[in-house]
């Protein structure tokens, strides 16, 4: 049986991803792993578990140079550890994981651009492409997060993990449908900004 592993660095900033984590574990029969900054061998446990995995899903924090664990205290994957990700199908739901994939020339991988999933992120970065996002409010962020998770849950499956072109097309469809709902329902102060930010989710996705 194919082995799937889902790494979920759980902290307050990633709590909204819990439904997605449960979907992956329950419907894709993935082995779920949380990093634990208090456990001495937490990273060794992660590396051991993915050694013979066919697919690795990462739900957490990222930059162009590394993928991070809870509260950014654990750097889980960086240049020296990228060989562990080679020859595996990768789904990296983390900020700038598209750049991480390009930087380390990873293949069979899906990565995302910047994801403004907290007020702190929006205030710090200020712009998503040319769009100002530093005036997003808490309810805007919550709408963005729940919509993102719902769209990915309805897109990600064993079938789309095996065909990343299909994944991208389904993600585009699922997000576009929800963008229309947001624009019609106008439930948050900056609903148009939320819709535009979600548009960039699938625009920035890369699959290699």
Secondary structure, DSSP 8 states (H G I E B T S, - for coil): ---EEEEE--STTTGGGHHHHHHHHHHS--EEE---TTSTTHHHHHHHHHTT-SEEEEESEE-SS-EE-GGG--EEE-GGGGGGGTTSEEEEESTTHHHHHHHTT--SEEE------SHHHHHHH-EETTEE-TT--HHHHHHHHHHHHHHHHTT-SHHHHS-HHHHHHHHHHHHHHHHHHHHHH--STTHHHHHHHHHHHHHH-EE-
